[in-house]
Amino acid sequence: MVSFSDPFRLEIIDLMMDGEVCVCDIMKLTKLSQSRISYHIKILKEASLISDRQEGRWVYYSLNKEALFLIKEWITSLTDYSSNKKRCCE
């Protein structure tokens, strides 16, 4: 998953663990420029990992918990499969 491959995107996701954030909050906490944050937000939104809502002129971003749950389930199934799979040379 390309969306998890960048440390800044992981930091943005981590900031959303406690609820909604706006770009201004992300800028304060990460010291990234608005344009760089917008780029990462775009990738996270395209991956359906976050959602947004507009309130006046502000846009608030939050985690898409359903998408994250599906990713967790997928990773769990991969680890279960790999631990139960017999090795070819045993």
Steps between C-alpha positions, in 0.01 A plus 500: 500500500666810370299721735684346799843528340575857604585600858317833463177321404538271799549807720186660355305180565635494854380857558148388407493223760336734752246644255464756227778737401528782252799582283592791729531255792710262292725791393559604863580149616709376207667823380411399142380754244133516405574381146696199622224406745240535224699259285507238777133558586413442133677162502333396827158603367553314171582189704177557699698505824365838603184697441425869516222738583479871440385745762502855371838561344668223698534138394533241774658160438444179691591133473275272300473236771318255274785503248757458777302209645500329158877549471545353849288199405700454179833513685369256760394257227844528338682428824263211583550355153878528510525345847278204401661437162728199478844563364588333176814328626381365835 
